[in-house]
Amino acid sequence: MNSLKWWQTAVFYQIYPRSFADGNGDGIGDFKGIVEKLDYLADLGVDALWLSPHFPSPNWDCGYDISDYCNVAPEYGTLDDFKLFLDESHKRNIRVILDLVLNHTSDEHAWFVESKSSRDNPKADWYVWMDTPPNNWQSCFDGEAWTYVPERDQYYYHYFMKQQPDLNWHNPKVKEAMWDAVRFWLDLGVDGYRLDAIGTIYEDPNLTPHEVPMTMAELRRYSDLASTPEEKELRDKYFYDMFKNQWAQGGLHELMKELRAITDSYDGDRMLVGEDDNIDYMGNGEDELHLVFNFPLMKTERITPEHIHKNQAERLKQLESLHLGNKWPCNTLGNHDCSRIHTRYGDKLHDAELARLHAALVLTMKGTPFLYNGEEIGMTDYMLTDISQVKDTMGSWYYHTIVTEMGVHPEEAMTRTAEMTRDKNRTPMQWSKQPNAGFSPENIATWLPVNSNYADGINVKDQIQSPYSLLNYYKHLLKVRKSTPALIHGEYIPVHSTAKDYFAFLRVTEKQKILVILNFSSERLELDFSNIKDINSQTLQTLFSSADASQKERSTKALTINPFEVFIAEVKPAHA
Ligand code: GLC
């Protein structure tokens, strides 16, 4: 039971550096700010950080367009600031993994600048070049996937924005150069990588066109307007069909194996987690990625007991199919690419209660949890109202396209853009009720507006002081998790799996049996677990209750669970 690796027992916390903490008061997050907040993170109880890209970048895709893989964006600090951050994190027993963007670079990266300069320069085939666009492939961010370069009189391919040209991974020199960058940070002592968009690294060698009767812009617009289940189903099918030849193509397993061999050549159990939900990228369980995300859990409009049971049954079964190694799940409900948990899974009536259930879910299910900065204080989506505020370039591209090419009224276009852009879930972290939420000094224009709800208690400082705040709830749950071995190591056993109102399960080790009940309903429930084999007539010793922790012992037969209660108990013999 104690043989789990650190990345299996850790709780990860994603830092979006631009929005986390502004140490030098220029309106943009930076390493100085992050270092100042490390005590906060240690106190919160997280064990590892995933840092979204911190490299120099022209920021067409908020850092995911990297112009130098071995340096630090000047607005975030210097390499020495990074080293201090890493060192200070490690001193607090907090590990750090970085974001590794393999598929593409920035168009301002020296490799691309050279590659595009002529057809016969030494890096001429470091990217994917064609004399004419060979097909109708789309960029998932901004229209056509092929962009013309006059210097070469050729087109290059980009799955994402045109400022993010795809590298040619068939070229061994590309690999060598990228593996050097990977080693650069591992040599400095980082604990691993989150691998960005790995599915996009290779394309169909036959360049088969897609057959969706729309462009990307039209499909996004269709998606905006889709309201019936049939329309939504068609939308999903179209998205899949549009990109199926640009995604998940041959070659990836070999590539992941090479990368794994590099990380394994370092001491200290460095780890890799893929931005993909396909368990195949874990190889045989020991030779590709350590983890992939359980994205199907979050790909739903509502987190319901039914959805979770189904997800767990499928996911854990898939993991079992790995031949070797650690068949370990990895769960998350939010990140920098999607609507914030509080907004997305709320019902507008019980958002606060639901947020607590969702946190409990991620922190008690089997697997490594990933949290996203700000979720611990209940940050919500922030809807921009003016196109000049939009920083997520896919948002401004969409706005201009639907206004100019489809005649959509600017007001409606702005509403749609505010909903689809990822700016809404990337606003500055709310540290206090000071102006600018204590993120930046008063009167400084922050890079994205601060959500004004910081003044209504959605900020760290107020919540630290309030015993019943969401923040203290997270802290408490993280402590319970840490001090309850079965919540980390235990096998998952669903119970009452047809229940519609609540989600119940056991986490079981040889020495400990934990029952978790999450009541997703506004009803008080009277439950009977006495006929469950692993529970029967034992007692339930409360480890955590969001409703009434004063009741130390509860019966398995007539168990009252309050509306939206999170209940975690140890199942023990009646006389223990
Ligand atoms: C990943 C990142 C996303 C980025 C894209 C292109 O999906 O999470 O933020 O835009 O890759 O790098």
Residues whose N, C-alpha, C, O or C-beta is under 5 A from the ligand:
A	BS01	GLC	D61 Y64 F160 D196 A197 D337
